[in-house]
């Protein structure tokens, strides 16, 4: 697999540091294009969260079916696998700005049709699937585009960190905003707001980012073939596969306490306020730790904490075996959320290992697998809770997840490139690739 050593030109980080040069997160916000991406991300995320809540309420109002209402939420994750696998080639085949703006416009049209009074429930669910199928292409393309905007080094890592932080914050704020809106608007009225957020996001990306050429040649192999070949190349590369699994596996298990938060609150006999605290604890830990790691830790330190945090991050959930009260459970969840700070160093490893011509497809596949496995984790946790006490299910997820992560951490360590070089390790062969 070829390696790309070309560095983006004209970005802030190419200049020498001076006393007046912004550092840390301030340096990321000093890049004009990133400000546009950040604002678009914030708008679209808030819109999506509000629309998910409103659409769930709308489907329940139309059908009085808890199953269909819950299915509306599930459909937000399941199509990620289809879109992220079969459409991943779009991220490299076409210019990034064109892909991002088109994805936003497609989502705006889908949501606009949801608002129409005559749209049947089946149509609402199909449209929900279409929006979810487009999402991994959008997210993967944006992640790859960040390397063009911010480069492959420190600014990229901090930019990704900021987008993760705003994602966690939007989940907390979005459901609150959505709940307030539903007290003054109909569900369709609340969904209408999402149309505006997608259109504003498209405008920000169109006007606020540069038009750069596609990474791969347009035409050539069919899109489906190109997407699948990209997935094979990424997953067939030993180092990339190990890093991707390190992104994927912890969320598969870490969703367990969130998936059964309501049953656990019922098990220990606490009310809605305590349930809200349990649901907020993990995002709060995540945001606080990511901000600290991004602003206070040096890049080398962030890389050193990746494997220890990944290996031990689930262990605090083992306290659920003792059926802890709200305070102890919330504290454990905060610590687990804080362990996700390992993603900052892992981002740097991943972008360094992916060749530029595969970057869009690799990051689209990364997003698709991440969302899909979270959905699978929620489903498996719910299934296990049908047969075992909730506290045992969460504690079991901590133990099983740790046992799965330990050999993976060892594999990531084994495939690490030698100092000062960029090593490509495939199944059955070691090949040294110069790093220009």
Secondary structure as UniProt FT lines:
FT   HELIX           12..14
FT   TURN            19..20
FT   HELIX           24..29
FT   HELIX           32..63
FT   HELIX           66..86
FT   TURN            88..89
FT   HELIX           90..93
FT   HELIX           96..115
FT   TURN            117..118
FT   HELIX           121..150
FT   HELIX           154..184
FT   HELIX           187..208
FT   HELIX           223..235
FT   HELIX           238..254
FT   HELIX           256..259
FT   HELIX           261..268
FT   HELIX           272..296
FT   HELIX           299..312
FT   TURN            313..314
FT   HELIX           315..322
FT   HELIX           326..339
FT   TURN            340..341
FT   HELIX           342..353
FT   HELIX           356..358
FT   HELIX           359..385
FT   TURN            386..387
FT   HELIX           390..414
FT   TURN            419..420
FT   STRAND          422..426
FT   TURN            427..428
FT   STRAND          429..433
//
